[in-house]
Amino acid sequence: MPRLDLQRELEKALEELKKVMRQGYELRVVWIPKGNCRVSGEVKGRYIYVYDEDGEVALETLKHEFIDHMISRVAAPYRDLTNHLISLINEIAYRRKERTVEVFCELIKLGNKQ
């Protein structure tokens, strides 16, 4: 399939996915065929990049990346919350450690004076 035809086919397929899923309206698809690429496709920002050279494989990759993006959006608030909690716990643990170090330093000073 010629390059321009496959790009249009991918755009049409993406519009159908948006219509069926009723989301992902911000996404666009870009076909950049690459031989020997370690990934078939990826989502970066508002763009789904498809790297497969074969048309049918590229369409499957588009579907995969679209669905993966939608699922990732569902999980994102939980990931963000978890990361925030980890950050808070790390800060609390750091403060506790620093207080303990300061206490030991004071104890060492007192021991040296005796």
PyMOL CGO cylinders between C-alpha atoms (Angstrom):
from pymol import cmd
from pymol.cgo import CYLINDER

trace = [
    CYLINDER, 0.00, 0.00, 0.00, 1.47, 3.40, -0.94, 0.3, 1, 1, 1, 1, 1, 1,
    CYLINDER, 1.47, 3.40, -0.94, 2.63, 5.59, 1.93, 0.3, 1, 1, 1, 1, 1, 1,
    CYLINDER, 2.63, 5.59, 1.93, -0.07, 8.26, 1.63, 0.3, 1, 1, 1, 1, 1, 1,
    CYLINDER, -0.07, 8.26, 1.63, -2.82, 5.64, 1.36, 0.3, 1, 1, 1, 1, 1, 1,
    CYLINDER, -2.82, 5.64, 1.36, -1.69, 3.87, 4.53, 0.3, 1, 1, 1, 1, 1, 1,
    CYLINDER, -1.69, 3.87, 4.53, -1.44, 7.16, 6.45, 0.3, 1, 1, 1, 1, 1, 1,
    CYLINDER, -1.44, 7.16, 6.45, -5.04, 7.93, 5.43, 0.3, 1, 1, 1, 1, 1, 1,
    CYLINDER, -5.04, 7.93, 5.43, -6.15, 4.40, 6.34, 0.3, 1, 1, 1, 1, 1, 1,
    CYLINDER, -6.15, 4.40, 6.34, -4.58, 4.77, 9.79, 0.3, 1, 1, 1, 1, 1, 1,
    CYLINDER, -4.58, 4.77, 9.79, -6.26, 8.16, 10.26, 0.3, 1, 1, 1, 1, 1, 1,
    CYLINDER, -6.26, 8.16, 10.26, -9.61, 6.66, 9.26, 0.3, 1, 1, 1, 1, 1, 1,
    CYLINDER, -9.61, 6.66, 9.26, -9.11, 3.72, 11.65, 0.3, 1, 1, 1, 1, 1, 1,
    CYLINDER, -9.11, 3.72, 11.65, -8.20, 6.09, 14.48, 0.3, 1, 1, 1, 1, 1, 1,
    CYLINDER, -8.20, 6.09, 14.48, -11.34, 8.14, 13.90, 0.3, 1, 1, 1, 1, 1, 1,
    CYLINDER, -11.34, 8.14, 13.90, -13.39, 4.94, 14.06, 0.3, 1, 1, 1, 1, 1, 1,
    CYLINDER, -13.39, 4.94, 14.06, -11.69, 3.97, 17.35, 0.3, 1, 1, 1, 1, 1, 1,
    CYLINDER, -11.69, 3.97, 17.35, -12.46, 7.40, 18.80, 0.3, 1, 1, 1, 1, 1, 1,
    CYLINDER, -12.46, 7.40, 18.80, -16.08, 7.09, 17.70, 0.3, 1, 1, 1, 1, 1, 1,
    CYLINDER, -16.08, 7.09, 17.70, -16.52, 3.60, 19.18, 0.3, 1, 1, 1, 1, 1, 1,
    CYLINDER, -16.52, 3.60, 19.18, -14.64, 4.34, 22.43, 0.3, 1, 1, 1, 1, 1, 1,
    CYLINDER, -14.64, 4.34, 22.43, -16.02, 7.88, 22.77, 0.3, 1, 1, 1, 1, 1, 1,
    CYLINDER, -16.02, 7.88, 22.77, -12.66, 9.15, 23.92, 0.3, 1, 1, 1, 1, 1, 1,
    CYLINDER, -12.66, 9.15, 23.92, -9.16, 9.87, 22.67, 0.3, 1, 1, 1, 1, 1, 1,
    CYLINDER, -9.16, 9.87, 22.67, -10.37, 12.77, 20.53, 0.3, 1, 1, 1, 1, 1, 1,
    CYLINDER, -10.37, 12.77, 20.53, -7.09, 14.60, 21.14, 0.3, 1, 1, 1, 1, 1, 1,
    CYLINDER, -7.09, 14.60, 21.14, -5.02, 11.86, 19.51, 0.3, 1, 1, 1, 1, 1, 1,
    CYLINDER, -5.02, 11.86, 19.51, -3.51, 11.94, 16.02, 0.3, 1, 1, 1, 1, 1, 1,
    CYLINDER, -3.51, 11.94, 16.02, -1.67, 9.16, 14.20, 0.3, 1, 1, 1, 1, 1, 1,
    CYLINDER, -1.67, 9.16, 14.20, 1.63, 9.42, 12.37, 0.3, 1, 1, 1, 1, 1, 1,
    CYLINDER, 1.63, 9.42, 12.37, 3.00, 6.56, 10.28, 0.3, 1, 1, 1, 1, 1, 1,
    CYLINDER, 3.00, 6.56, 10.28, 6.79, 6.46, 10.18, 0.3, 1, 1, 1, 1, 1, 1,
    CYLINDER, 6.79, 6.46, 10.18, 7.79, 3.08, 8.73, 0.3, 1, 1, 1, 1, 1, 1,
    CYLINDER, 7.79, 3.08, 8.73, 11.09, 1.89, 10.16, 0.3, 1, 1, 1, 1, 1, 1,
    CYLINDER, 11.09, 1.89, 10.16, 12.76, -1.42, 9.56, 0.3, 1, 1, 1, 1, 1, 1,
    CYLINDER, 12.76, -1.42, 9.56, 14.24, -3.19, 12.57, 0.3, 1, 1, 1, 1, 1, 1,
    CYLINDER, 14.24, -3.19, 12.57, 12.66, -0.85, 15.11, 0.3, 1, 1, 1, 1, 1, 1,
    CYLINDER, 12.66, -0.85, 15.11, 12.56, -2.21, 18.66, 0.3, 1, 1, 1, 1, 1, 1,
    CYLINDER, 12.56, -2.21, 18.66, 8.95, -1.05, 19.10, 0.3, 1, 1, 1, 1, 1, 1,
    CYLINDER, 8.95, -1.05, 19.10, 6.03, -1.24, 16.69, 0.3, 1, 1, 1, 1, 1, 1,
    CYLINDER, 6.03, -1.24, 16.69, 4.48, 1.98, 17.93, 0.3, 1, 1, 1, 1, 1, 1,
    CYLINDER, 4.48, 1.98, 17.93, 4.20, 4.39, 20.82, 0.3, 1, 1, 1, 1, 1, 1,
    CYLINDER, 4.20, 4.39, 20.82, 2.18, 7.30, 22.12, 0.3, 1, 1, 1, 1, 1, 1,
    CYLINDER, 2.18, 7.30, 22.12, 4.01, 10.53, 22.75, 0.3, 1, 1, 1, 1, 1, 1,
    CYLINDER, 4.01, 10.53, 22.75, 1.87, 13.40, 23.89, 0.3, 1, 1, 1, 1, 1, 1,
    CYLINDER, 1.87, 13.40, 23.89, -1.07, 13.65, 21.52, 0.3, 1, 1, 1, 1, 1, 1,
    CYLINDER, -1.07, 13.65, 21.52, 0.47, 11.50, 18.80, 0.3, 1, 1, 1, 1, 1, 1,
    CYLINDER, 0.47, 11.50, 18.80, 0.37, 7.78, 18.15, 0.3, 1, 1, 1, 1, 1, 1,
    CYLINDER, 0.37, 7.78, 18.15, 3.47, 6.87, 16.17, 0.3, 1, 1, 1, 1, 1, 1,
    CYLINDER, 3.47, 6.87, 16.17, 3.27, 3.67, 14.15, 0.3, 1, 1, 1, 1, 1, 1,
    CYLINDER, 3.27, 3.67, 14.15, 6.57, 2.25, 12.88, 0.3, 1, 1, 1, 1, 1, 1,
    CYLINDER, 6.57, 2.25, 12.88, 5.45, -0.98, 11.18, 0.3, 1, 1, 1, 1, 1, 1,
    CYLINDER, 5.45, -0.98, 11.18, 6.07, -1.13, 7.46, 0.3, 1, 1, 1, 1, 1, 1,
    CYLINDER, 6.07, -1.13, 7.46, 3.28, -3.63, 6.68, 0.3, 1, 1, 1, 1, 1, 1,
    CYLINDER, 3.28, -3.63, 6.68, -0.19, -2.08, 6.40, 0.3, 1, 1, 1, 1, 1, 1,
    CYLINDER, -0.19, -2.08, 6.40, -2.16, -4.72, 8.30, 0.3, 1, 1, 1, 1, 1, 1,
    CYLINDER, -2.16, -4.72, 8.30, 0.41, -4.92, 11.06, 0.3, 1, 1, 1, 1, 1, 1,
    CYLINDER, 0.41, -4.92, 11.06, 0.42, -1.11, 11.28, 0.3, 1, 1, 1, 1, 1, 1,
    CYLINDER, 0.42, -1.11, 11.28, -3.37, -1.11, 11.74, 0.3, 1, 1, 1, 1, 1, 1,
    CYLINDER, -3.37, -1.11, 11.74, -3.07, -3.65, 14.57, 0.3, 1, 1, 1, 1, 1, 1,
    CYLINDER, -3.07, -3.65, 14.57, -0.35, -1.56, 16.16, 0.3, 1, 1, 1, 1, 1, 1,
    CYLINDER, -0.35, -1.56, 16.16, -2.57, 1.52, 15.98, 0.3, 1, 1, 1, 1, 1, 1,
    CYLINDER, -2.57, 1.52, 15.98, -5.36, -0.35, 17.79, 0.3, 1, 1, 1, 1, 1, 1,
    CYLINDER, -5.36, -0.35, 17.79, -2.93, -1.67, 20.39, 0.3, 1, 1, 1, 1, 1, 1,
    CYLINDER, -2.93, -1.67, 20.39, -1.44, 1.77, 21.09, 0.3, 1, 1, 1, 1, 1, 1,
    CYLINDER, -1.44, 1.77, 21.09, -4.85, 3.44, 21.26, 0.3, 1, 1, 1, 1, 1, 1,
    CYLINDER, -4.85, 3.44, 21.26, -6.19, 0.88, 23.75, 0.3, 1, 1, 1, 1, 1, 1,
    CYLINDER, -6.19, 0.88, 23.75, -2.98, 0.97, 25.79, 0.3, 1, 1, 1, 1, 1, 1,
    CYLINDER, -2.98, 0.97, 25.79, -3.22, 4.76, 25.98, 0.3, 1, 1, 1, 1, 1, 1,
    CYLINDER, -3.22, 4.76, 25.98, -6.85, 4.62, 27.14, 0.3, 1, 1, 1, 1, 1, 1,
    CYLINDER, -6.85, 4.62, 27.14, -6.05, 2.06, 29.85, 0.3, 1, 1, 1, 1, 1, 1,
    CYLINDER, -6.05, 2.06, 29.85, -2.99, 4.04, 30.96, 0.3, 1, 1, 1, 1, 1, 1,
    CYLINDER, -2.99, 4.04, 30.96, -5.18, 7.13, 31.37, 0.3, 1, 1, 1, 1, 1, 1,
    CYLINDER, -5.18, 7.13, 31.37, -7.47, 5.18, 33.69, 0.3, 1, 1, 1, 1, 1, 1,
    CYLINDER, -7.47, 5.18, 33.69, -4.53, 4.06, 35.82, 0.3, 1, 1, 1, 1, 1, 1,
    CYLINDER, -4.53, 4.06, 35.82, -2.75, 7.45, 35.82, 0.3, 1, 1, 1, 1, 1, 1,
    CYLINDER, -2.75, 7.45, 35.82, -4.50, 8.94, 38.88, 0.3, 1, 1, 1, 1, 1, 1,
    CYLINDER, -4.50, 8.94, 38.88, -3.59, 5.87, 40.94, 0.3, 1, 1, 1, 1, 1, 1,
    CYLINDER, -3.59, 5.87, 40.94, 0.01, 6.01, 39.77, 0.3, 1, 1, 1, 1, 1, 1,
    CYLINDER, 0.01, 6.01, 39.77, 0.19, 9.73, 40.55, 0.3, 1, 1, 1, 1, 1, 1,
    CYLINDER, 0.19, 9.73, 40.55, -1.33, 9.23, 44.00, 0.3, 1, 1, 1, 1, 1, 1,
    CYLINDER, -1.33, 9.23, 44.00, 1.02, 6.35, 44.77, 0.3, 1, 1, 1, 1, 1, 1,
    CYLINDER, 1.02, 6.35, 44.77, 4.06, 8.36, 43.65, 0.3, 1, 1, 1, 1, 1, 1,
    CYLINDER, 4.06, 8.36, 43.65, 2.94, 11.30, 45.78, 0.3, 1, 1, 1, 1, 1, 1,
    CYLINDER, 2.94, 11.30, 45.78, 2.50, 9.09, 48.84, 0.3, 1, 1, 1, 1, 1, 1,
    CYLINDER, 2.50, 9.09, 48.84, 5.92, 7.52, 48.30, 0.3, 1, 1, 1, 1, 1, 1,
    CYLINDER, 5.92, 7.52, 48.30, 7.43, 11.01, 48.08, 0.3, 1, 1, 1, 1, 1, 1,
    CYLINDER, 7.43, 11.01, 48.08, 5.74, 12.06, 51.33, 0.3, 1, 1, 1, 1, 1, 1,
    CYLINDER, 5.74, 12.06, 51.33, 6.84, 8.91, 53.14, 0.3, 1, 1, 1, 1, 1, 1,
    CYLINDER, 6.84, 8.91, 53.14, 10.40, 9.40, 51.89, 0.3, 1, 1, 1, 1, 1, 1,
    CYLINDER, 10.40, 9.40, 51.89, 10.37, 12.96, 53.24, 0.3, 1, 1, 1, 1, 1, 1,
    CYLINDER, 10.37, 12.96, 53.24, 9.10, 11.79, 56.65, 0.3, 1, 1, 1, 1, 1, 1,
    CYLINDER, 9.10, 11.79, 56.65, 11.71, 9.02, 56.80, 0.3, 1, 1, 1, 1, 1, 1,
    CYLINDER, 11.71, 9.02, 56.80, 14.46, 11.49, 55.84, 0.3, 1, 1, 1, 1, 1, 1,
    CYLINDER, 14.46, 11.49, 55.84, 13.45, 13.94, 58.61, 0.3, 1, 1, 1, 1, 1, 1,
    CYLINDER, 13.45, 13.94, 58.61, 13.35, 11.13, 61.18, 0.3, 1, 1, 1, 1, 1, 1,
    CYLINDER, 13.35, 11.13, 61.18, 16.78, 9.92, 60.12, 0.3, 1, 1, 1, 1, 1, 1,
    CYLINDER, 16.78, 9.92, 60.12, 18.23, 13.43, 60.33, 0.3, 1, 1, 1, 1, 1, 1,
    CYLINDER, 18.23, 13.43, 60.33, 16.79, 13.92, 63.84, 0.3, 1, 1, 1, 1, 1, 1,
    CYLINDER, 16.79, 13.92, 63.84, 18.31, 10.59, 64.90, 0.3, 1, 1, 1, 1, 1, 1,
    CYLINDER, 18.31, 10.59, 64.90, 21.70, 11.57, 63.47, 0.3, 1, 1, 1, 1, 1, 1,
    CYLINDER, 21.70, 11.57, 63.47, 21.55, 14.87, 65.35, 0.3, 1, 1, 1, 1, 1, 1,
    CYLINDER, 21.55, 14.87, 65.35, 20.74, 13.05, 68.62, 0.3, 1, 1, 1, 1, 1, 1,
    CYLINDER, 20.74, 13.05, 68.62, 23.69, 10.69, 68.14, 0.3, 1, 1, 1, 1, 1, 1,
    CYLINDER, 23.69, 10.69, 68.14, 25.97, 13.62, 67.38, 0.3, 1, 1, 1, 1, 1, 1,
    CYLINDER, 25.97, 13.62, 67.38, 24.88, 15.30, 70.62, 0.3, 1, 1, 1, 1, 1, 1,
    CYLINDER, 24.88, 15.30, 70.62, 25.43, 12.05, 72.54, 0.3, 1, 1, 1, 1, 1, 1,
    CYLINDER, 25.43, 12.05, 72.54, 28.95, 11.79, 71.09, 0.3, 1, 1, 1, 1, 1, 1,
    CYLINDER, 28.95, 11.79, 71.09, 29.67, 15.40, 72.17, 0.3, 1, 1, 1, 1, 1, 1,
    CYLINDER, 29.67, 15.40, 72.17, 28.45, 14.62, 75.71, 0.3, 1, 1, 1, 1, 1, 1,
    CYLINDER, 28.45, 14.62, 75.71, 30.55, 11.45, 75.82, 0.3, 1, 1, 1, 1, 1, 1,
    CYLINDER, 30.55, 11.45, 75.82, 33.66, 13.33, 74.75, 0.3, 1, 1, 1, 1, 1, 1,
    CYLINDER, 33.66, 13.33, 74.75, 33.18, 15.91, 77.53, 0.3, 1, 1, 1, 1, 1, 1,
    CYLINDER, 33.18, 15.91, 77.53, 33.21, 13.25, 80.26, 0.3, 1, 1, 1, 1, 1, 1,
]
cmd.load_cgo(trace, "trace")
